[in-house]
Amino acid sequence: MLVLAFMLFCVIMKALSEERVFYIKKKNHGKRAFFLTLASLICLYLLTYIFNFIIEVNTYKIKSTKVNKKVRVALISDLHNSRYGKSQKNIIRKIDAQKPDVILYSGDIAEDYKGNKNAFELVTKLAEKYPCYYVSGNHECRSGNLKEIKDKMRQCGAVVLEGEGETIDINGQKINICGVDDYFIGEQRFIKQLDNAVSDIDMKNYTILISHRPDLEEIYKNYNFDLIVSGHNHGGQWRIPHIFNNGLICPDAKLFPEYTTGKRTIGNSQQIVSRGLSKLTPPLSRVFNSPEVIIIDIEP
């Protein structure tokens, strides 16, 4: 579908550039330029509209001696209360097809300036099938309703982590899942939550940290998490292949952000960053940057 939209763009531009399509006299160059500009804007709108709605499922594999059976993790980030079909069926269908053992929500699932029906509906329906763990993002923290959002997430069936670590059993093996609020709460509180999260768990188990922001490596490297999952940067919004591989801009208005997607190493930890599921209207929407659900296979 994306290829067809791009081909349509090329065909229209080629057609408009040929005089056999529009016989325009020299004095009508302004009219021709108007049609070229209009056609370009229409095609750009169609492209960004398409990139906003097609969900990609991307899988990462991580090897670890701390597991003896595969653990499959689904990562959902930065939904921002977006809607994907009736009752969020488009996301749920993608998740169900992957058969995860656990679902992690790495923040900004809800929004800070509008109702969150879509966000809570997704969490409720997935929590009926899978263990779900949620941490806040910057939008939820600055909403002024963080407590209410967390309470609602609990009612929906998710475990809300705010500086805690929990040990769960997956396929007969112990996995630690830790989570912290977004860095918006302040550096001292953020670090205190990290310290609390690891204080009562056995780090000999495979240990995952859910933390909204990816670019806090100077803090993360002081801990020995096996895996850190994050979001926040929305894949850089506009990604131009081979030019802006990490995207053009992130939500903090930082141009050419460094960490927007994929896997990297921080100290002794692996980090995986989601491009998220947020939808925005043109011209701020996604270009070559489809919404993303991540599957992580932790294998022996």
N, C-alpha and C positions, 0 to 999 in steps of 0.2 A: 504493500500500500504506500509506503514511504517512497519507494522507487518510482511508482506511478505518478505520485505528486511531483516529484522532482522532474520526471520526464515531461509532465504537463507544463511545468515552468519553462523548461528548455524549448519546447515546441512553440509556446506562445511568444517567447522572446525572439525566436528565429523568424516566426511568421510576421511579427510586427516590424522586424528589421528589413523585410523584403518589400520592395515597392510594388510587387505584383499583388500584395494583399490589400494595401491601402494606397491608391494612387493619390499622392499628396504633392501638390505643387510646392516649389521652393518657398513661397510666401506662407505656407502652412506648417513650417517646421515646429511652431509652438504647439499646434494641435497634435502632431505626431509624438512630440515629447510627452504631452499629457497622457496619451494612450499608453505609451511605454511605461510611464511611471505608475499609472493606474493598474496596468496588468501586473507589474512587478509587485505592487502592494497586495493585490488580490492573491497572487501565488504565495507570497510570504505569509499572509494570514492563513491560507490553507495548510501550508507546511507546519506552522507553529500549532495550529489546531490539531493536526494529525499527531504530531510529536507529544502533545499533551495527553492523549488518550490511550495510546498503545503501551500496555504494561509489558516490560521485559522481565524475564526470570533469568538471573545470572547465578551460576554455581561456582563456589570456590571450594577447593579441597585442601585440608590441613592435616598433616601427619603429626601424631603425638604418641609417645610411649606411655602416656597416662591413661589411654583408653585401650580396651581390648576388643571392643565392638564399635561399629560406626554409630556416631551420634549426628543426627541431621537437625540443624537449626535453621529456622526461617527468621529473617530480619526485616522488619517493617519500620520505616522512618519517615518523618516529615510528611505525613498525610495532610496536615493542615485542614482537616475536616472535609477533604475533597470527596466527591461522590463518584463511584465507579459502578454504574448500573443499579437497578432496583435492589435494595437491601445489600449493597456492596457485593453483588454476586460475581462481578468480574475479578475482583481481588480474591475472593474466597475460592472461586474455581481454580485459580492459579495455585493457591496454597494447597488445596486439597490434592491436586494432581502430584504434588511433591512429597506428600505424606511426612511432614516434619515431626520430630519428637517434641519440639518446644518452639514457641514463638517469642521473640524478643522485640520490644517496641523501644526504639532509641530516641524518643522525644519528638515534640511538635506534632503529635498525633492529633491533638485538639488545637483550636485556634484561640487567639486572644481578643478578638473583636466581634465575634458572632456566635450564634448557637452552634452546638457541636453534635447534632443528631447523627450525622454520618460517621463521625469518629466513634461514638459510643456504640452505634449499631454494629460496626465492624468488630470491635473488641468483644462485644457480647456474643456474637455468632461464632467467632473463632474460639472463644473461651469455653464454649460448649463442647469443643472437640479436642483442644490442645491446652497444655499448661502455658500460661501467658505471663510475661514479666514486662513491666512498664517503668520507664523513668521519664521525668519531665524534660522539656526543651525550653529554649529561651522564650518562646511565645507564651507557653503556659505559665512560666515563672513571672512574666511581666504582666499577666492578664489581670492581676488583682483578685483572681478567683482560684488560685492554685489549690488551696485546700479542698474546695468544692469539686474541682476537676479530679483530684486524686480520689476523693470519696466516691465519685461517680465511677471511676475506673475500677475501684474495688467492687462496687455493686455490679459492674459488668462482668466480673469474674477474673480480672487481672490481679496479679500480685504487684503492688506498688513498692518499688525499692527507692529509698531516700537515705542512703548511707548504710545499707544492710547487705549481708551476704547470706544466701540460703543454699543449702545442699540438697539436691534432689537426686532421685534414682532414675536413670535412663538406661534401659537395656541391661539392668543388673549391675550398673557401675555408678559411682558417685560423681556428680558434676556440681561444682560451685557456680552459682550465678550471683554476681554482685551488681549493684546499681547505685548511681548517685544522681542528685538533681543537677540541672544545668549550671555551668560556671557563672551564670547570671546572679546566683546567690552570693557571690563574692569568693575570692580566692581562699581565704582562711576557712570559711565554712565548707567550701568544696573539698579542700585537703582533709579537713576533719572528717567529712563523710567518707572519703576514701580510706582513711585510717580505721574508721569504725567498721567499714565493709569487710575488711580482711581480719579484724581482730578475733572473731570467733569461728573461723573456718579453717579447715586443714588444707593448706596450699599444696599438699601432695596430690590432691585431687585436681583434675583439669578444671581451671578457673577462668570464667568469662566475666568481663566487666562491660556493663552497658553504660555508656556515657555519651551524651549528645554531641559534643564538639570533638572533632578529630585532631585539631591543631594545638593540643596541649601536651606535646611530647615531652617537654621539659619536666612536667609533673608526672606523666604516666610512667616514664622510664625509671622512676624511683620505686616502682612496685613490680611484682613478678607475676602479673596476670599472663595467662597463656594466650588469651584472645581478648581484644578490645573491639567492640562494635559501636559505630558512630554514624552520624548523618550530618545534618545542619547545612552543608554547603550546596545542596541541591544540584550537585554535578557541575556547578559553574554556570547554570542556566543555559547559555549559548555555547555549544561545543562545535568547533569547526575542525573536522578531521585533519590531522597532520599539521594544524596551525595552532589551535587552542585546544589541545588534548585534555587539559584540566578545566576548560571552560573560561568564560570571559569575566564573570563577576560572581561573588558569593553574597549571601544575605547581609554580611557586615559591610557591604559596599567596597570590598577589597577587589581591585582589578587583578586578573590573572592569578587566582588563588592556586595554592600548591597542592592541597590535599582535598580533593572533591569526590574521588571514587577509587575503587580498587583496593588492593592489599599492599601493605608495607610492613617493615619491621621497626619496632621501637624498643630499644634495649633488648630484653629477653622476651618481648611480647610480639605477637602478630596483631595487626590492626586491619579491620575491613570497614570501609566507608561506603555507605549507601547514597545513591543519587536521590533517593526519596520518591514520594508519590504525590507531591504537591502539584496542583494545577494553578496556573496564572493566565490571565488574559493577555493577548498580544498588546504591545510589543514585548512584554516582560516574560512571556511563556518560554517553553523549551524549544530549542533548535538542535537537532541531532543529539538529543538528550532525553530519551523516553523515560517515563516513570519506571521505577525499578523495585522489584522484590528480590531479595538476595537469599540464596540457599547456601549454607555452609555445611560441608560434610567433614566432620572430624573423625579421622580414621587411624587405626593402629599402624 
